[in-house]
Amino acid sequence: MRDFELGDILTVTTGKLVSRRMMDGVYDILNYMTGYTLFTHQLPEASAQCKPFLLEQYPQLSNVDDSVINKDNAYDWLSEQEEKFGSKLPVKPIRE
């Protein structure tokens, strides 16, 4: 298991870019979870594969309301989520 920032995880589970590390965070978590070095065109499929696995590990994230996120409030929204769930969570790869 490896710790990832909540923003990286929520980017995968919500489909909205809220990672403070931006695309570096997306590549990092998806590469780790899949065990591959992904190319940009592979990210949507990898994200679709990883999302249910993340929600299985953290079912409480399924109830996160992401409908209010926009480019102006994404990091404020993320800070609120970090207060609820913590700033980092351990994540298992899909294949161990």
MOPAC internal coordinates of N, CA, C and O (Angstrom, degrees):
PM7 1SCF
backbone

  N    0.0000 0     0.00 0     0.00 0    0    0    0
  C    1.4571 1     0.00 0     0.00 0    1    0    0
  C    1.5261 1   108.84 1     0.00 0    2    1    0
  O    1.2310 1   122.23 1   -28.52 1    3    2    1
  N    1.3130 1   113.33 1   151.48 1    3    2    1
  C    1.4631 1   119.70 1   179.93 1    5    3    2
  C    1.5226 1   108.65 1  -139.65 1    6    5    3
  O    1.2310 1   120.61 1   -40.02 1    7    6    5
  N    1.3198 1   116.44 1   139.98 1    7    6    5
  C    1.4640 1   120.92 1   178.71 1    9    7    6
  C    1.5298 1   110.69 1   -77.05 1   10    9    7
  O    1.2310 1   121.46 1   -43.82 1   11   10    9
  N    1.3294 1   114.81 1   136.18 1   11   10    9
  C    1.4617 1   122.06 1   174.88 1   13   11   10
  C    1.5152 1   109.20 1  -127.85 1   14   13   11
  O    1.2310 1   121.37 1   -30.94 1   15   14   13
  N    1.3073 1   114.99 1   149.06 1   15   14   13
  C    1.4568 1   120.07 1   175.90 1   17   15   14
  C    1.5225 1   109.13 1   -63.76 1   18   17   15
  O    1.2310 1   121.14 1   -35.67 1   19   18   17
  N    1.3130 1   115.43 1   144.33 1   19   18   17
  C    1.4597 1   120.60 1  -178.84 1   21   19   18
  C    1.5262 1   111.21 1   -57.75 1   22   21   19
  O    1.2310 1   120.08 1   143.85 1   23   22   21
  N    1.3176 1   117.46 1   -36.15 1   23   22   21
  C    1.4621 1   120.54 1   179.15 1   25   23   22
  C    1.5160 1   112.63 1   -61.56 1   26   25   23
  O    1.2310 1   119.96 1   144.83 1   27   26   25
  N    1.3420 1   117.67 1   -35.17 1   27   26   25
  C    1.4640 1   120.99 1   176.56 1   29   27   26
  C    1.5270 1   109.79 1   -65.16 1   30   29   27
  O    1.2310 1   121.25 1   135.04 1   31   30   29
  N    1.3241 1   115.22 1   -44.96 1   31   30   29
  C    1.4715 1   120.91 1  -179.04 1   33   31   30
  C    1.5176 1   110.70 1   -65.20 1   34   33   31
  O    1.2310 1   120.42 1   132.71 1   35   34   33
  N    1.3291 1   116.80 1   -47.29 1   35   34   33
  C    1.4665 1   120.17 1  -178.21 1   37   35   34
  C    1.5246 1   112.40 1   -67.62 1   38   37   35
  O    1.2310 1   120.02 1   153.32 1   39   38   37
  N    1.3190 1   117.57 1   -26.68 1   39   38   37
  C    1.4646 1   119.27 1   174.76 1   41   39   38
  C    1.5206 1   109.58 1   -62.18 1   42   41   39
  O    1.2310 1   120.50 1   139.33 1   43   42   41
  N    1.3168 1   116.65 1   -40.67 1   43   42   41
  C    1.4721 1   120.33 1   178.88 1   45   43   42
  C    1.5214 1   110.87 1   -71.37 1   46   45   43
  O    1.2310 1   119.88 1   136.34 1   47   46   45
  N    1.3326 1   117.83 1   -43.66 1   47   46   45
  C    1.4645 1   119.40 1  -174.55 1   49   47   46
  C    1.5197 1   113.74 1   -76.84 1   50   49   47
  O    1.2310 1   120.07 1   153.02 1   51   50   49
  N    1.3404 1   117.47 1   -26.98 1   51   50   49
  C    1.4762 1   119.23 1  -179.69 1   53   51   50
  C    1.5226 1   112.85 1   -99.53 1   54   53   51
  O    1.2310 1   120.44 1   158.00 1   55   54   53
  N    1.3216 1   116.76 1   -22.00 1   55   54   53
  C    1.4621 1   120.36 1  -174.75 1   57   55   54
  C    1.5207 1   112.79 1    77.93 1   58   57   55
  O    1.2310 1   120.77 1  -169.27 1   59   58   57
  N    1.3293 1   116.13 1    10.73 1   59   58   57
  C    1.4720 1   120.68 1   178.76 1   61   59   58
  C    1.5191 1   108.43 1  -115.73 1   62   61   59
  O    1.2310 1   120.27 1   -45.14 1   63   62   61
  N    1.3148 1   117.08 1   134.86 1   63   62   61
  C    1.4584 1   121.61 1  -176.33 1   65   63   62
  C    1.5292 1   110.33 1   -74.53 1   66   65   63
  O    1.2310 1   121.30 1   -82.96 1   67   66   65
  N    1.3399 1   115.12 1    97.04 1   67   66   65
  C    1.4582 1   121.40 1   178.23 1   69   67   66
  C    1.5307 1   111.50 1  -118.37 1   70   69   67
  O    1.2310 1   120.45 1  -174.84 1   71   70   69
  N    1.3092 1   116.75 1     5.16 1   71   70   69
  C    1.4600 1   120.87 1   177.93 1   73   71   70
  C    1.5256 1   109.56 1   -68.53 1   74   73   71
  O    1.2310 1   121.02 1   -50.23 1   75   74   73
  N    1.3181 1   115.65 1   129.77 1   75   74   73
  C    1.4676 1   119.04 1   175.91 1   77   75   74
  C    1.5282 1   110.53 1   -67.04 1   78   77   75
  O    1.2310 1   120.73 1   158.85 1   79   78   77
  N    1.3195 1   116.21 1   -21.15 1   79   78   77
  C    1.4608 1   120.74 1   178.52 1   81   79   78
  C    1.5309 1   111.01 1   -90.53 1   82   81   79
  O    1.2310 1   121.32 1  -173.50 1   83   82   81
  N    1.3156 1   115.08 1     6.50 1   83   82   81
  C    1.4668 1   122.69 1   178.04 1   85   83   82
  C    1.5386 1   109.68 1    54.12 1   86   85   83
  O    1.2310 1   120.24 1    42.27 1   87   86   85
  N    1.3197 1   117.15 1  -137.73 1   87   86   85
  C    1.4673 1   120.37 1  -175.08 1   89   87   86
  C    1.5316 1   112.30 1   -67.21 1   90   89   87
  O    1.2310 1   119.70 1   155.55 1   91   90   89
  N    1.3246 1   118.19 1   -24.45 1   91   90   89
  C    1.4654 1   119.58 1   175.62 1   93   91   90
  C    1.5276 1   110.10 1   -59.75 1   94   93   91
  O    1.2310 1   120.48 1   139.72 1   95   94   93
  N    1.3242 1   116.69 1   -40.28 1   95   94   93
  C    1.4580 1   121.05 1   178.14 1   97   95   94
  C    1.5141 1   112.24 1   -65.86 1   98   97   95
  O    1.2310 1   120.68 1   141.08 1   99   98   97
  N    1.3261 1   116.31 1   -38.92 1   99   98   97
  C    1.4654 1   121.53 1   179.59 1  101   99   98
  C    1.5340 1   109.80 1   -65.01 1  102  101   99
  O    1.2310 1   120.84 1   129.26 1  103  102  101
  N    1.3196 1   116.00 1   -50.74 1  103  102  101
  C    1.4700 1   119.51 1   178.34 1  105  103  102
  C    1.5276 1   110.68 1   -59.06 1  106  105  103
  O    1.2310 1   120.51 1   136.94 1  107  106  105
  N    1.3153 1   116.63 1   -43.06 1  107  106  105
  C    1.4572 1   121.19 1  -175.72 1  109  107  106
  C    1.5261 1   111.22 1   -60.21 1  110  109  107
  O    1.2310 1   120.06 1   127.54 1  111  110  109
  N    1.3288 1   117.49 1   -52.46 1  111  110  109
  C    1.4620 1   119.55 1  -176.82 1  113  111  110
  C    1.5277 1   111.82 1   -69.09 1  114  113  111
  O    1.2310 1   119.98 1   139.55 1  115  114  113
  N    1.3237 1   117.64 1   -40.45 1  115  114  113
  C    1.4688 1   119.29 1  -178.90 1  117  115  114
  C    1.5221 1   111.88 1   -70.66 1  118  117  115
  O    1.2310 1   119.97 1   141.62 1  119  118  117
  N    1.3295 1   117.67 1   -38.38 1  119  118  117
  C    1.4696 1   120.11 1   175.40 1  121  119  118
  C    1.5256 1   110.31 1   -61.91 1  122  121  119
  O    1.2310 1   120.76 1   135.56 1  123  122  121
  N    1.3257 1   116.16 1   -44.44 1  123  122  121
  C    1.4630 1   120.76 1   179.93 1  125  123  122
  C    1.5272 1   110.83 1   -62.49 1  126  125  123
  O    1.2310 1   120.68 1   130.89 1  127  126  125
  N    1.3204 1   116.31 1   -49.11 1  127  126  125
  C    1.4583 1   119.65 1  -174.86 1  129  127  126
  C    1.5213 1   112.53 1   -66.78 1  130  129  127
  O    1.2310 1   120.12 1   141.81 1  131  130  129
  N    1.3266 1   117.37 1   -38.19 1  131  130  129
  C    1.4657 1   119.91 1  -177.85 1  133  131  130
  C    1.5191 1   112.81 1   -86.18 1  134  133  131
  O    1.2310 1   120.33 1   156.22 1  135  134  133
  N    1.3279 1   116.97 1   -23.78 1  135  134  133
  C    1.4551 1   120.32 1  -176.36 1  137  135  134
  C    1.5125 1   113.15 1    82.36 1  138  137  135
  O    1.2310 1   120.31 1  -167.92 1  139  138  137
  N    1.3303 1   117.02 1    12.08 1  139  138  137
  C    1.4633 1   122.36 1  -179.23 1  141  139  138
  C    1.5238 1   110.23 1  -120.74 1  142  141  139
  O    1.2310 1   121.40 1   -20.67 1  143  142  141
  N    1.3091 1   114.92 1   159.33 1  143  142  141
  C    1.4584 1   121.11 1   169.49 1  145  143  142
  C    1.5180 1   105.55 1   -95.02 1  146  145  143
  O    1.2310 1   120.93 1   -74.70 1  147  146  145
  N    1.3147 1   115.83 1   105.30 1  147  146  145
  C    1.4606 1   121.58 1  -170.81 1  149  147  146
  C    1.5261 1   112.15 1   -86.84 1  150  149  147
  O    1.2310 1   121.89 1   -28.67 1  151  150  149
  N    1.3235 1   113.98 1   151.33 1  151  150  149
  C    1.4534 1   122.09 1   171.77 1  153  151  150
  C    1.5300 1   107.57 1   -98.23 1  154  153  151
  O    1.2310 1   120.69 1   -18.80 1  155  154  153
  N    1.3065 1   116.28 1   161.20 1  155  154  153
  C    1.4643 1   121.47 1  -175.82 1  157  155  154
  C    1.5279 1   112.43 1   -52.76 1  158  157  155
  O    1.2310 1   120.11 1   136.72 1  159  158  157
  N    1.3158 1   117.39 1   -43.28 1  159  158  157
  C    1.4714 1   119.47 1  -177.20 1  161  159  158
  C    1.5333 1   112.22 1   -68.44 1  162  161  159
  O    1.2310 1   119.53 1   167.06 1  163  162  161
  N    1.3328 1   118.51 1   -12.94 1  163  162  161
  C    1.4599 1   121.83 1   179.84 1  165  163  162
  C    1.5304 1   112.88 1   -92.42 1  166  165  163
  O    1.2310 1   120.10 1   168.85 1  167  166  165
  N    1.3125 1   117.41 1   -11.15 1  167  166  165
  C    1.4651 1   120.49 1  -175.62 1  169  167  166
  C    1.5272 1   114.16 1   -60.89 1  170  169  167
  O    1.2310 1   118.98 1   135.62 1  171  170  169
  N    1.3426 1   119.55 1   -44.38 1  171  170  169
  C    1.4714 1   117.59 1  -179.87 1  173  171  170
  C    1.5266 1   113.12 1   -59.84 1  174  173  171
  O    1.2310 1   120.14 1   136.87 1  175  174  173
  N    1.3186 1   117.33 1   -43.13 1  175  174  173
  C    1.4664 1   119.87 1   179.45 1  177  175  174
  C    1.5257 1   111.06 1   -67.04 1  178  177  175
  O    1.2310 1   120.46 1   136.77 1  179  178  177
  N    1.3237 1   116.72 1   -43.23 1  179  178  177
  C    1.4682 1   120.43 1   178.88 1  181  179  178
  C    1.5245 1   110.59 1   -62.41 1  182  181  179
  O    1.2310 1   120.57 1   138.67 1  183  182  181
  N    1.3179 1   116.51 1   -41.33 1  183  182  181
  C    1.4499 1   120.73 1   178.64 1  185  183  182
  C    1.5319 1   110.70 1   -62.92 1  186  185  183
  O    1.2310 1   120.37 1   138.01 1  187  186  185
  N    1.3153 1   116.90 1   -41.99 1  187  186  185
  C    1.4707 1   121.03 1   178.43 1  189  187  186
  C    1.5353 1   110.89 1   -63.43 1  190  189  187
  O    1.2310 1   120.46 1   145.30 1  191  190  189
  N    1.3207 1   116.73 1   -34.70 1  191  190  189
  C    1.4694 1   120.22 1   178.19 1  193  191  190
  C    1.5285 1   111.33 1   -73.97 1  194  193  191
  O    1.2310 1   120.05 1   143.27 1  195  194  193
  N    1.3117 1   117.51 1   -36.73 1  195  194  193
  C    1.4643 1   121.62 1  -174.85 1  197  195  194
  C    1.5255 1   113.29 1   -81.81 1  198  197  195
  O    1.2310 1   120.21 1   149.77 1  199  198  197
  N    1.3137 1   117.21 1   -30.23 1  199  198  197
  C    1.4667 1   120.59 1  -176.19 1  201  199  198
  C    1.5287 1   112.75 1   -54.13 1  202  201  199
  O    1.2310 1   118.69 1   127.41 1  203  202  201
  N    1.3342 1   120.10 1   -52.59 1  203  202  201
  C    1.4654 1   118.10 1  -178.71 1  205  203  202
  C    1.5318 1   112.70 1   -63.59 1  206  205  203
  O    1.2310 1   120.78 1   147.13 1  207  206  205
  N    1.3152 1   116.11 1   -32.87 1  207  206  205
  C    1.4574 1   120.19 1   179.02 1  209  207  206
  C    1.5267 1   110.44 1   -66.66 1  210  209  207
  O    1.2310 1   120.04 1   138.90 1  211  210  209
  N    1.3333 1   117.52 1   -41.10 1  211  210  209
  C    1.4661 1   121.10 1   176.79 1  213  211  210
  C    1.5312 1   110.88 1   -64.83 1  214  213  211
  O    1.2310 1   120.54 1   137.68 1  215  214  213
  N    1.3249 1   116.57 1   -42.32 1  215  214  213
  C    1.4704 1   120.01 1  -179.53 1  217  215  214
  C    1.5221 1   111.38 1   -69.45 1  218  217  215
  O    1.2310 1   120.26 1   152.81 1  219  218  217
  N    1.3164 1   117.11 1   -27.19 1  219  218  217
  C    1.4645 1   120.46 1   173.84 1  221  219  218
  C    1.5329 1   109.68 1   -67.87 1  222  221  219
  O    1.2310 1   120.63 1   140.09 1  223  222  221
  N    1.3324 1   116.39 1   -39.91 1  223  222  221
  C    1.4651 1   120.59 1   178.10 1  225  223  222
  C    1.5268 1   111.32 1   -70.79 1  226  225  223
  O    1.2310 1   120.82 1   144.00 1  227  226  225
  N    1.3265 1   116.03 1   -36.00 1  227  226  225
  C    1.4685 1   121.66 1  -176.09 1  229  227  226
  C    1.5278 1   110.25 1  -133.11 1  230  229  227
  O    1.2310 1   120.20 1  -105.16 1  231  230  229
  N    1.3378 1   117.22 1    74.84 1  231  230  229
  C    1.4752 1   120.08 1  -177.69 1  233  231  230
  C    1.5268 1   113.16 1   -60.30 1  234  233  231
  O    1.2310 1   119.88 1   155.44 1  235  234  233
  N    1.3253 1   117.84 1   -24.56 1  235  234  233
  C    1.4646 1   120.60 1   179.57 1  237  235  234
  C    1.5275 1   111.56 1   -63.69 1  238  237  235
  O    1.2310 1   119.99 1   158.98 1  239  238  237
  N    1.3208 1   117.63 1   -21.02 1  239  238  237
  C    1.4672 1   120.29 1   179.39 1  241  239  238
  C    1.5296 1   112.42 1   -77.38 1  242  241  239
  O    1.2310 1   120.16 1   166.81 1  243  242  241
  N    1.3456 1   117.30 1   -13.19 1  243  242  241
  C    1.4730 1   119.30 1   178.23 1  245  243  242
  C    1.5173 1   111.98 1   -68.15 1  246  245  243
  O    1.2310 1   120.30 1   157.10 1  247  246  245
  N    1.3158 1   117.04 1   -22.90 1  247  246  245
  C    1.4668 1   121.09 1  -177.23 1  249  247  246
  C    1.5168 1   113.43 1   -94.98 1  250  249  247
  O    1.2310 1   120.09 1  -173.60 1  251  250  249
  N    1.3217 1   117.44 1     6.40 1  251  250  249
  C    1.4641 1   121.10 1  -179.49 1  253  251  250
  C    1.5304 1   108.86 1   -68.81 1  254  253  251
  O    1.2310 1   120.82 1   -51.35 1  255  254  253
  N    1.3294 1   116.03 1   128.65 1  255  254  253
  C    1.4697 1   120.88 1   179.14 1  257  255  254
  C    1.5256 1   109.43 1   -86.57 1  258  257  255
  O    1.2310 1   121.39 1   -74.59 1  259  258  257
  N    1.3212 1   114.95 1   105.41 1  259  258  257
  C    1.4691 1   119.96 1  -179.70 1  261  259  258
  C    1.5249 1   111.89 1  -101.02 1  262  261  259
  O    1.2310 1   120.13 1  -173.34 1  263  262  261
  N    1.3143 1   117.35 1     6.66 1  263  262  261
  C    1.4666 1   120.66 1  -175.61 1  265  263  262
  C    1.5309 1   112.46 1   -69.20 1  266  265  263
  O    1.2310 1   120.30 1   162.05 1  267  266  265
  N    1.3233 1   117.03 1   -17.95 1  267  266  265
  C    1.4642 1   120.59 1  -176.96 1  269  267  266
  C    1.5315 1   113.18 1   -93.30 1  270  269  267
  O    1.2310 1   120.16 1   175.79 1  271  270  269
  N    1.3299 1   117.29 1    -4.21 1  271  270  269
  C    1.4637 1   120.11 1  -175.44 1  273  271  270
  C    1.5243 1   110.61 1   -72.43 1  274  273  271
  O    1.2310 1   121.56 1   -46.82 1  275  274  273
  N    1.3342 1   114.62 1   133.18 1  275  274  273
  C    1.4620 1   121.00 1   169.56 1  277  275  274
  C    1.5247 1   107.43 1  -142.40 1  278  277  275
  O    1.2310 1   120.58 1    -3.19 1  279  278  277
  N    1.3246 1   116.50 1   176.81 1  279  278  277
  C    1.4679 1   119.30 1  -174.72 1  281  279  278
  C    1.5229 1   112.69 1   -64.27 1  282  281  279
  O    1.2310 1   120.09 1   157.74 1  283  282  281
  N    1.3162 1   117.44 1   -22.26 1  283  282  281
  C    1.4604 1   120.60 1  -178.02 1  285  283  282
  C    1.5251 1   113.84 1   -86.31 1  286  285  283
  O    1.2310 1   119.88 1   157.37 1  287  286  285
  N    1.3356 1   117.84 1   -22.63 1  287  286  285
  C    1.4673 1   119.17 1  -174.32 1  289  287  286
  C    1.5298 1   113.70 1  -121.48 1  290  289  287
  O    1.2310 1   119.69 1  -172.51 1  291  290  289
  N    1.3208 1   118.21 1     7.49 1  291  290  289
  C    1.4654 1   121.10 1  -173.47 1  293  291  290
  C    1.5266 1   112.28 1   -56.33 1  294  293  291
  O    1.2310 1   119.81 1   135.11 1  295  294  293
  N    1.3112 1   117.97 1   -44.89 1  295  294  293
  C    1.4668 1   119.57 1  -176.81 1  297  295  294
  C    1.5258 1   112.20 1   -75.93 1  298  297  295
  O    1.2310 1   119.91 1   149.37 1  299  298  297
  N    1.3222 1   117.78 1   -30.63 1  299  298  297
  C    1.4678 1   119.82 1   173.35 1  301  299  298
  C    1.5246 1   109.52 1   -65.75 1  302  301  299
  O    1.2310 1   121.22 1   136.73 1  303  302  301
  N    1.3431 1   115.26 1   -43.27 1  303  302  301
  C    1.4620 1   120.51 1   177.19 1  305  303  302
  C    1.5265 1   109.90 1   -59.79 1  306  305  303
  O    1.2310 1   120.62 1   134.46 1  307  306  305
  N    1.3250 1   116.41 1   -45.54 1  307  306  305
  C    1.4633 1   120.80 1   179.97 1  309  307  306
  C    1.5256 1   110.76 1   -60.95 1  310  309  307
  O    1.2310 1   119.77 1   138.49 1  311  310  309
  N    1.3194 1   118.04 1   -41.51 1  311  310  309
  C    1.4693 1   120.75 1   178.27 1  313  311  310
  C    1.5255 1   111.54 1   -59.32 1  314  313  311
  O    1.2310 1   120.42 1   141.31 1  315  314  313
  N    1.3198 1   116.80 1   -38.69 1  315  314  313
  C    1.4726 1   120.89 1   176.51 1  317  315  314
  C    1.5231 1   110.91 1   -63.26 1  318  317  315
  O    1.2310 1   120.54 1   138.66 1  319  318  317
  N    1.3248 1   116.57 1   -41.34 1  319  318  317
  C    1.4639 1   120.74 1   179.51 1  321  319  318
  C    1.5285 1   110.95 1   -67.48 1  322  321  319
  O    1.2310 1   120.82 1   143.06 1  323  322  321
  N    1.3242 1   116.04 1   -36.94 1  323  322  321
  C    1.4641 1   120.17 1   178.42 1  325  323  322
  C    1.5307 1   111.29 1   -64.69 1  326  325  323
  O    1.2310 1   120.35 1   146.28 1  327  326  325
  N    1.3284 1   116.93 1   -33.72 1  327  326  325
  C    1.4638 1   120.10 1   176.16 1  329  327  326
  C    1.5286 1   110.80 1   -64.40 1  330  329  327
  O    1.2310 1   120.46 1   145.39 1  331  330  329
  N    1.3275 1   116.73 1   -34.61 1  331  330  329
  C    1.4669 1   121.15 1  -179.00 1  333  331  330
  C    1.5284 1   112.24 1   -80.02 1  334  333  331
  O    1.2310 1   120.39 1   136.77 1  335  334  333
  N    1.3377 1   116.87 1   -43.23 1  335  334  333
  C    1.4616 1   120.89 1  -168.56 1  337  335  334
  C    1.5233 1   115.21 1  -113.09 1  338  337  335
  O    1.2310 1   120.18 1   169.67 1  339  338  337
  N    1.3342 1   117.27 1   -10.33 1  339  338  337
  C    1.4545 1   120.87 1  -176.01 1  341  339  338
  C    1.5206 1   110.40 1    99.38 1  342  341  339
  O    1.2310 1   120.55 1   -21.16 1  343  342  341
  N    1.3266 1   116.56 1   158.84 1  343  342  341
  C    1.4683 1   119.48 1  -175.78 1  345  343  342
  C    1.5178 1   112.72 1   -83.63 1  346  345  343
  O    1.2310 1   120.50 1   159.43 1  347  346  345
  N    1.3407 1   116.64 1   -20.57 1  347  346  345
  C    1.4649 1   121.14 1   178.58 1  349  347  346
  C    1.5081 1   109.60 1  -139.47 1  350  349  347
  O    1.2310 1   121.01 1   -32.37 1  351  350  349
  N    1.3358 1   115.67 1   147.63 1  351  350  349
  C    1.4650 1   121.31 1   176.16 1  353  351  350
  C    1.5230 1   108.11 1  -135.76 1  354  353  351
  O    1.2310 1   120.17 1   -34.76 1  355  354  353
  N    1.3362 1   117.28 1   145.24 1  355  354  353
  C    1.4620 1   119.25 1   175.71 1  357  355  354
  C    1.5306 1   110.17 1   -75.62 1  358  357  355
  O    1.2310 1   121.36 1   -42.44 1  359  358  357
  N    1.3098 1   115.00 1   137.56 1  359  358  357
  C    1.4675 1   121.51 1  -177.56 1  361  359  358
  C    1.5259 1   108.90 1  -123.71 1  362  361  359
  O    1.2310 1   121.57 1   -41.82 1  363  362  361
  N    1.3287 1   114.61 1   138.18 1  363  362  361
  C    1.4659 1   120.85 1   175.78 1  365  363  362
  C    1.5275 1   108.66 1   -93.53 1  366  365  363
  O    1.2310 1   120.06 1   -34.75 1  367  366  365
  N    1.3223 1   117.49 1   145.25 1  367  366  365
  C    1.4605 1   118.85 1   172.16 1  369  367  366
  C    1.5344 1   109.65 1   -72.15 1  370  369  367
  O    1.2310 1   120.89 1   -19.83 1  371  370  369
  N    1.3168 1   115.89 1   160.17 1  371  370  369
  C    1.4613 1   119.31 1   179.30 1  373  371  370
  C    1.5233 1   110.23 1   -64.69 1  374  373  371
  O    1.2310 1   120.98 1   137.95 1  375  374  373
  N    1.3179 1   115.73 1   -42.05 1  375  374  373
  C    1.4734 1   121.56 1   179.00 1  377  375  374
  C    1.5208 1   108.32 1  -109.36 1  378  377  375
  O    1.2310 1   121.31 1   -60.20 1  379  378  377
  N    1.3173 1   115.10 1   119.80 1  379  378  377
  C    1.4593 1   117.77 1   177.79 1  381  379  378
  C    1.5012 1   110.33 1  -106.77 1  382  381  379
  O    1.2310 1   120.10 1   180.00 1  383  382  381

